[in-house]
Amino acid sequence: MLITILISTKNEENNIEGLLDSLVIQKEPIEIVVVDAGSSDNTQDIVKEYARKHPFIKLYNKEGNIGESFNYGIEKAEGEAISFIGADDKADKDWIKYVRRALINGHDIVAGKCILKGRKGFELERVKLYYRGIDVSIPGTNTSYRKEILEELGGFDPSFITAEDIDLNIRAVNAGYKIYFEEKAIVYRYSRENLIGFIRQAFRNGYGRKQLVLKYGKLWKSYSLQETIKTQFTIFGILRLIFGFLGYSWCGLKERKNGGENNDKTWNPRVR
């Protein structure tokens, strides 16, 4: 089974080599598709150098947000299934081996295990969101979809600033698909290196969660208050919740000003 590994990049010269080093050793057949959104650093040059050594690496240029980049990559992908991974992440040497095994065993959507690394204190668990009893807040990195399902769902909703991966998972659940969790498929994620980056990420995450509410209605009952308190009850955890709430509120104010035109619930006619 050919699996396409899809990466969206922009100014990732400090991270892309480490990622590609972890991908070129994955069990073949694989295809690595990098969609660059107009990097001004050496990201594209680094990818081109790797592509000269490994013909299964392909570089495309497509400016836009991450949803638009991924949709472009899905169109170009030749694999039967597509595995998403972040440009600043690294894959375990057997990552695709276990993803492929799960897909061959009949699973349509495979979510692997993410191990957080990086600066102590910033290594926080995500705020989980459950939809119809399923954890749909699994990171977009280390999630694999059969390509035909992505095409059926219409790909990613490009109106999302972030949380486009959660939105895709919700639509997959609405369409009747199940998400299979394979803990042996491991990707290493790295926390932000400084407080500013940490705060920006928290703000963006809150903004995306509000976009989900605007599209699907109230989701507060889908969060576990007990679990959130347990996993976020640290100084940095509380800080993340505060700035996440600010992002959530800012999105609400912005959409109210725009008349909600950026979150059209009829965007994807296949949503059930």
C-alpha positions as CSV (number, residue, x, y, z in Angstrom):
1,M,0.0,0.0,0.0
2,L,1.4,3.3,-1.1
3,I,1.1,6.0,1.6
4,T,1.6,9.7,1.0
5,I,3.1,11.6,3.8
6,L,1.8,15.2,3.5
7,I,3.6,18.2,5.0
8,S,2.7,21.9,4.9
9,T,5.7,24.3,5.3
10,K,6.5,27.9,5.6
11,N,9.9,29.1,6.8
12,E,10.8,25.8,8.5
13,E,14.5,25.8,7.6
14,N,15.4,25.0,11.3
15,N,13.1,22.0,11.4
16,I,12.6,20.4,8.0
17,E,15.9,18.5,7.9
18,G,15.1,16.7,11.1
19,L,11.7,15.8,9.9
20,L,12.8,14.6,6.5
21,D,15.6,12.5,8.1
22,S,12.9,10.7,10.2
23,L,10.7,10.2,7.1
24,V,13.1,8.9,4.5
25,I,13.8,5.8,6.6
26,Q,10.1,4.8,6.8
27,K,9.0,1.5,5.4
28,E,8.3,1.8,1.7
29,P,6.4,2.3,-0.5
30,I,6.0,5.9,0.6
31,E,5.6,9.3,-1.1
32,I,6.5,12.5,0.7
33,V,4.6,15.5,-0.6
34,V,5.8,18.9,0.7
35,V,3.5,21.9,0.0
36,D,5.3,25.2,0.7
37,A,3.3,28.3,1.3
38,G,6.0,30.7,0.0
39,S,8.9,30.4,2.4
40,S,11.4,33.3,2.4
41,D,14.1,31.2,4.0
42,N,16.0,28.1,2.8
43,T,13.1,25.6,3.4
44,Q,12.5,24.9,-0.3
45,D,16.3,24.6,-1.1
46,I,16.6,22.0,1.7
47,V,13.6,20.0,0.4
48,K,15.0,20.1,-3.2
49,E,18.3,18.7,-1.9
50,Y,16.6,15.8,-0.2
51,A,14.4,15.3,-3.4
52,R,17.6,14.8,-5.5
53,K,18.6,12.0,-3.2
54,H,15.1,10.5,-2.7
55,P,12.9,10.6,-5.8
56,F,9.8,9.9,-3.7
57,I,10.0,13.4,-2.3
58,K,8.0,16.0,-4.2
59,L,7.9,19.7,-3.6
60,Y,5.0,22.0,-4.6
61,N,4.3,25.7,-4.1
62,K,0.9,26.9,-3.0
63,E,0.4,30.0,-0.9
64,G,-2.4,30.1,1.5
65,N,-3.3,28.8,5.0
66,I,-2.7,25.2,6.2
67,G,-6.1,24.0,5.0
68,E,-5.5,25.3,1.5
69,S,-2.0,23.8,1.5
70,F,-3.3,20.4,2.6
71,N,-6.1,20.4,0.0
72,Y,-3.6,21.1,-2.7
73,G,-1.4,18.3,-1.4
74,I,-4.4,15.9,-1.4
75,E,-5.0,16.6,-5.1
76,K,-1.4,15.8,-5.9
77,A,-1.1,12.7,-3.7
78,E,-0.8,9.4,-5.4
79,G,-1.1,7.3,-2.2
80,E,-4.1,5.2,-1.3
81,A,-3.9,6.8,2.1
82,I,-2.5,10.1,3.3
83,S,-0.6,10.6,6.6
84,F,-0.3,14.2,7.9
85,I,2.7,15.4,10.0
86,G,3.8,18.8,11.1
87,A,6.9,20.4,9.7
88,D,8.4,20.8,13.1
89,D,7.7,17.2,14.2
90,K,9.7,14.0,13.9
91,A,8.5,10.5,13.2
92,D,9.5,7.3,15.0
93,K,11.3,4.9,12.7
94,D,8.4,2.5,12.6
95,W,5.6,5.2,12.3
96,I,4.4,4.3,8.8
97,K,4.9,0.6,9.4
98,Y,2.1,0.7,12.1
99,V,-0.1,3.1,10.2
100,R,0.0,0.9,7.1
101,R,-0.8,-2.2,9.2
102,A,-3.8,-0.6,10.7
103,L,-5.1,0.5,7.3
104,I,-4.5,-2.9,5.8
105,N,-6.5,-4.4,8.7
106,G,-9.5,-2.4,7.5
107,H,-9.4,0.9,9.4
108,D,-10.3,4.0,7.5
109,I,-8.8,6.7,9.8
110,V,-5.8,6.0,12.0
111,A,-4.7,8.3,14.8
112,G,-1.3,7.6,16.2
113,K,0.3,8.5,19.5
114,C,2.0,11.9,20.0
115,I,4.8,12.3,22.5
116,L,5.5,15.8,23.6
117,K,9.1,17.0,24.0
118,G,10.7,20.3,24.5
119,R,10.9,23.0,27.1
120,K,9.7,21.8,30.5
121,G,6.4,23.5,31.5
122,F,5.3,23.9,27.9
123,E,4.8,20.2,27.5
124,L,1.1,20.3,28.2
125,E,-1.7,17.9,27.3
126,R,-4.2,19.2,24.8
127,V,-7.7,20.3,25.9
128,K,-9.7,17.3,24.6
129,L,-13.0,17.7,22.7
130,Y,-15.4,14.8,22.5
131,Y,-17.9,14.6,19.7
132,R,-20.5,11.8,19.8
133,G,-18.3,10.1,22.4
134,I,-15.2,10.3,20.2
135,D,-12.0,12.3,20.9
136,V,-12.0,14.5,17.7
137,S,-9.3,16.8,19.1
138,I,-6.5,14.4,18.2
139,P,-3.7,16.4,16.6
140,G,-3.8,16.7,12.8
141,T,-0.2,15.6,12.9
142,N,-0.1,11.8,13.1
143,T,-3.5,11.3,11.6
144,S,-4.0,9.2,8.5
145,Y,-7.0,9.1,6.2
146,R,-7.8,6.9,3.2
147,K,-7.6,9.4,0.3
148,E,-11.1,8.4,-0.9
149,I,-12.6,9.5,2.4
150,L,-10.8,12.9,2.2
151,E,-12.2,13.3,-1.3
152,E,-15.7,12.4,-0.1
153,L,-15.5,14.9,2.8
154,G,-14.3,17.6,0.4
155,G,-10.9,18.0,2.2
156,F,-10.2,20.7,4.8
157,D,-12.4,23.7,5.3
158,P,-10.2,26.6,4.2
159,S,-12.1,29.1,6.3
160,F,-10.5,27.8,9.5
161,I,-7.5,29.8,10.9
162,T,-6.7,26.7,13.0
163,A,-8.6,23.7,14.3
164,E,-9.1,22.6,10.6
165,D,-8.1,19.1,11.7
166,I,-10.8,18.9,14.4
167,D,-13.4,20.1,11.9
168,L,-12.3,17.4,9.5
169,N,-12.6,14.8,12.2
170,I,-16.1,16.0,13.2
171,R,-17.3,15.7,9.6
172,A,-15.8,12.2,9.3
173,V,-17.7,11.2,12.5
174,N,-20.9,12.8,11.1
175,A,-20.3,10.7,7.9
176,G,-20.3,7.5,9.9
177,Y,-16.5,6.9,10.0
178,K,-14.6,5.7,13.1
179,I,-11.2,6.9,14.2
180,Y,-8.9,4.0,15.2
181,F,-6.1,4.8,17.7
182,E,-2.8,3.0,17.1
183,E,-0.4,3.8,20.0
184,K,2.5,2.1,18.2
185,A,2.4,4.7,15.4
186,I,4.5,7.4,17.2
187,V,5.2,11.0,16.3
188,Y,7.3,13.3,18.4
189,R,6.0,16.8,18.8
190,Y,8.0,19.7,20.2
191,S,6.7,22.5,22.4
192,R,7.2,26.2,21.6
193,E,10.7,27.4,22.5
194,N,9.7,30.6,24.2
195,L,6.8,32.2,26.0
196,I,5.7,34.4,23.1
197,G,5.4,31.4,20.8
198,F,3.5,29.5,23.5
199,I,1.0,32.4,24.0
200,R,0.5,32.9,20.3
201,Q,-0.3,29.2,19.9
202,A,-2.7,29.3,22.8
203,F,-4.5,32.3,21.3
204,R,-4.8,30.6,17.9
205,N,-6.1,27.4,19.5
206,G,-8.8,29.4,21.3
207,Y,-9.7,31.2,18.1
208,G,-10.1,27.8,16.3
209,R,-12.3,26.4,19.0
210,K,-14.6,29.4,18.6
211,Q,-14.7,28.7,14.8
212,L,-15.9,25.2,15.6
213,V,-18.7,26.6,17.8
214,L,-19.8,29.0,15.0
215,K,-20.0,26.1,12.6
216,Y,-21.5,23.4,14.8
217,G,-23.2,25.2,17.7
218,K,-22.5,24.9,21.4
219,L,-19.8,22.4,22.2
220,W,-19.2,23.0,25.9
221,K,-20.8,19.7,26.9
222,S,-18.2,18.0,24.7
223,Y,-15.4,19.1,27.0
224,S,-14.6,17.2,30.3
225,L,-14.2,19.9,33.0
226,Q,-12.6,17.4,35.3
227,E,-10.1,16.3,32.7
228,T,-9.3,19.8,31.7
229,I,-8.6,20.9,35.3
230,K,-6.5,17.8,35.9
231,T,-4.3,18.3,32.8
232,Q,-4.1,22.1,32.8
233,F,-3.7,22.9,36.5
234,T,-0.2,24.3,36.2
235,I,1.1,27.9,35.8
236,F,1.6,27.4,32.1
237,G,-1.7,25.5,31.8
238,I,-3.7,28.3,33.3
239,L,-1.8,30.8,31.1
240,R,-2.8,28.7,28.1
241,L,-6.4,28.6,29.1
242,I,-6.4,32.4,29.6
243,F,-5.0,33.3,26.3
244,G,-7.1,30.5,24.7
245,F,-10.2,32.2,26.0
246,L,-8.9,35.6,24.7
247,G,-8.6,34.0,21.2
248,Y,-12.0,32.4,21.6
249,S,-13.5,35.8,22.5
250,W,-11.7,37.7,19.8
251,C,-12.9,35.3,17.1
252,G,-16.5,35.8,18.4
253,L,-16.2,39.6,18.2
254,K,-14.6,39.4,14.8
255,E,-17.2,37.1,13.3
256,R,-20.0,39.2,14.8
257,K,-18.6,42.3,13.1
258,N,-18.3,40.4,9.8
259,G,-21.8,39.0,10.1
260,G,-20.5,35.4,10.4
261,E,-19.7,35.3,6.8
262,N,-16.4,33.4,7.3
263,N,-18.1,30.4,8.8
264,D,-20.7,29.2,6.3
265,K,-22.3,26.0,7.6
266,T,-23.1,25.1,4.0
267,W,-19.5,25.2,2.9
268,N,-19.3,21.4,2.3
269,P,-22.4,19.9,0.8
270,R,-21.3,16.5,1.8
271,V,-21.6,17.2,5.6
272,R,-24.4,15.1,7.0
